[in-house]
Amino acid sequence: MSKNLYSYSAFGLAISSEIECPGLLPIDKPADVSIRYGTVPLTLTNADCGLRYQVTPEQVQFTVDKVAKYLVCRGAEIIIDPEPGTDDDSIRLFLLGNALGILLLQRKILVLHGNAIDVNGKAVIFLGESGSGKSTLAAAFYKKSYPQISDDICAVTFSEAGIPYLQPGYPWIQLWNDAAESIQLDHEHLHPVRPALEKYFLPLESAHCSNMRPIAAMYKLSSVNQNNLTLRTLAGTEKFTTLVNNTFRPQFLAGLSIKTDHFKKCSALGEKIPVASVIRPAVGFCVDELVQLIEQDMTSVGLKLQNLT
């Protein structure tokens, strides 16, 4: 394994890594986070255990079969213990997904499962379970020239005045082949996220926003067996529950001893930012209509849309 050190920026953190991560933004400053190869213990002492993971207040160990074991320590270090014969693409996929998302949780950052776009200097977040269409929707806004802020992991921090900000994430969108086709995007020349998987990195380059943005609105996506698109503004307990249910890897909160702090941050975010439920037909994405519906709602909550193509 290479011992070269690569320096990157993501989620407002400076990262020093022994594994190269093409596409991440390079940076030249002292590291907040270290990523290295090493030996990961099979068990952690006094850990909460689940399927292929163990959690203590300071460490999380998880295993990806035929790829690697990962150890995430105190919000500052990730150790990778690869399986023989694995490939770097697969190692990176779970490093930049699960491992770095867990590290953000360890740093007591509010981490939501979503994609985010920039609308005239403000962040709009699309929340949802895997398969809900948040990446497809973000890519549709990308095609309309909206800058993208984050893909899959949304890291929310608060200013001293309590204003919620979204930290810039990865400069790409991950798209399944059918999602790319639904927005008429040619994926033949895109790099797959790992071998033999029909999911691809759409590089954003200049279409990525590399600065944190105040959050202006959030939309929870879901699909049901109906013919129409619907949008409904949430309030009260339903709004809070939506944020909690769309937390990134919520099964780790109790073991990390951050559940109470996390709930407080969800409550604070919900008090300041409008959240809407958007339900689309389960069959047929209706992407153009969905974009139009959300643009109309964004203007209703005071966002000024860019003069975009």
N, C-alpha and C positions, 0 to 999 in steps of 0.2 A: 504494500500500500504506500502511496505517495505521502511524504511528510512535508510537501510544500504547503504553505499557508496562504489561503485566499481570504480577502477582506471584502465584506458585503454589508449592505444596509437593508433592513426590512423591519417594519413595525416600529420605527423610531429607534432601533437598536443597531449598534455596530457589532458585526459578527466576524469572528476569526474561525476559518474552517480548513480542516485537512482534506476535505472532499470538495472538488470543484463543483460549483453550482451555476452552470451557464444560464444567462438571462437575468440573474440577480444583479442589483445595482452595486457597482464597486464603490468602495469608500476608503479613505485614508485617515483613520483616527483610532484611538485606543479602543480595544474591544470590550463590549459589555457581556458578550456571550462567546464561549469557546465550543467548537465542535471538533471532536477528535475520534480516532479509532482506538479501541482498547478492549479489555476484558470486562464483560458485564456479568455480575453475579446471577446465579440461577434463582436465588431467593433473597428477599429483603426481610429484615427483622421486624416483627410486629406490624406487618403490612395488611391492608385491606386487599383481598384478592378477588379477581374476576377472571373471565375467560382470557387467558394469555396476557394478563397484566397484574401488577402489584403496585400498591400506592402507600406511601408514608407521607407525613407532612413535609418532608424535605426531598423525597426521591420518588420517581415513577419508573418502573421497569416494564417494558412490554415487548412481546415477541411477535414477529411476522414470519410465519413458516416459510422456509426456503429463501429467506431474504436476510434477516438480521435480528439481533436483540438490541434494544435501545435502552439507555439509562439517562434520564433527565434529572439533573441535580440542582436544587435550590435556585432555579431561575437563571442559572449562570453557565451551565455546562451540559452538553449532550455527548454521550459516549456511544459509539457504534461498534457492535461486535458482529461482523458479517458472517453469514453461512458460506461454506465452501461453494464456489461456482456461481455465486450470485452476481448480478450486474449492477453497475453504478446507477442506472436509471431507476431501478426498483429501490435501491437504498435511498436515493434522493427523494423519491415520491413519499415515502413514509417519514423521512427526516423532516421535510418541509411541510408535511401535513400534520400527522399526529404529534411528532416530537416537539416541533417548534410551537405548535398550538398549546401543548401541555406546559412548555416552558413559560409561555405568556401567562397561563393560569397561575403558575407558581409565583410569578411576579405580581400577583393580585391585580392583573389587568382583566377587565371585563371582555371576554372573548365570545363572540356570537358566530353562528354558522350561517354565513351569507356572503353575497357579493355586493360591491358598492361602486357607484358612479359619482362623478363630479358634475354638479349642476351649478354653473356660475359661482364656483368657489365654495360650494357647500356639498356635504356628503348625503347621498340617498342610498339606503341599504335595502337589499332584497334578501329577506330571510326565507328559510324553508328547509325541509328535509332533503336528503339526496334524492334526485329524480323529480323534485318539485318544479324545476325549470328556471331556477335563479341564474345559473350560468348562461343558459340560452337567452334569457331576457337581458342580462348584462351585455352579451355579445350583440344583441339586436340594437341596444343603445350605442354600443361601440360603432356599429355600422352607420349610425346617425351622427357620429363624430363626438359623442360624449366621452370625455376622458374617464378611464377606469381607475379606481383607487385600490381595490382589494378583491381577491378571488378566494372564495370558500372560507377564509378566516378573516373576521372583522374584529380588530383590536381597538377597544374603546377606552380612552383615558379622559380624565376630568381636569379642567383648569382649577386654579385656586378659587375662582369664582363659581365653580360647579358647572361650568359649561362643558358638555360632552363633545369630544373630538374623536375622529376616526384617524388612526395612524395608517400611513401608506403601506400596503402589503406587496404582493408579488406582481411584477410587470408582465403578467400573462393571464389568460383565461383558459381553463381546462374544459374541453368540449368533447362529448361523445360524437361519433360520426353522424348519427341521426339528428343530433342537435345542430351540428354544422350545416347539414343539408336543409334543415328547416328554415334557416336564415340565408340560404343560398351562398354559403361560404365554402370555397374549395379547400378541402383538407388533405389533398393528395401530397402536398409538399410540407405539411406540418409534422413536427416530431412527436411520436407517440410518448405518452407519459411513462410507459414501460413496455418491454417487448410483448408482442402478441395481444396487446390490449387496444381496442378500437376507440381510444380516448386520446386527445391530442392537445398539445400546448399551442394556443394562439398567442404569439408574441405581440406585445402592445407597443413597444418602442416609444415613440413620442406621444402615443395616446394614453400613456400611464401618468397619473398624477403622483408625484413623489413627495408631496408635502401633506401634512395633516390638515384635515378640514373639519369645521364645525358640522355636526350632524343636524340635518334639517327635517328628515322624514324617513320612515321605515315602512316596508310593505312585506307582509307575510304571504307567501305564495302556497297554494294548495290546489288540488284538482279533484273533481267529483263527476259523477255521471249526470251532467246537465249540459244544456246547449248554449247557455249564455255566460258571459263574463259578468262577475259581480264584484263590487268594491264596497267595503263597509268599514267605517272608522271605529276603532276599538277604544274602550274606556275602562277605568277601574280595574277590578280583579282580572278580567279577561285580557286586558292589555299587559298587566304584569306577568300573568301566566304565559302569554305568548312569548315574552322575552326570556323567561326562565326555560321554557320548552325548546327554545332555539339557541340555547347555550351550546358552545362547542365542547363536546365530551363531558356532559354533566355527571357521568358516573364517577369521575375523579374528584368532584368537589368535596365530598365528605372526608375521603382519605387524606386530602390535602389540607383539611381543617380551614377551608375558606368558604364554606357554604353560606354562613351568615353574612360575611362581607360581600359575597357575590349577590345575594338577594337584595342587599342594601343598594348596590350599584344598579341592579335591574330596576329597582323602584325609583332611584334618582333619575335614571335615563327615561323611564316611562313618564315621570312627572313633567319633563321638559320637552319631549319630542313626540309628535303625532305618529301613531301606528295604525295601519289599515290592514284588513284582511282582504286578499284578492283571490277569488276562486275562479278557476278556468275549467273548461271542459276537459275530461280525462282523455278524450280522443280528439286529436287535432289541436295544435298549440295556439292557433289564432294569434301569432306573435305580433303582427302589425296592429291588430285591434287592442292587444294588451298594452303595447307601448303607448298608443293613443290614450287609452283609459288612464294610465298612470301619469302621463304628461298633463292631462286635464286636472287630475287630482293634485299634482305638484303645484300647479298655478293656484289652486284653491287654498293651499296652505301657505301661500306667499312667496313661492319660489319663482324667480324670473328665469325662463328658459333661454338658453343660448339661441342665437340666430344660426341654426345649424342646417346642414344639407340633409 
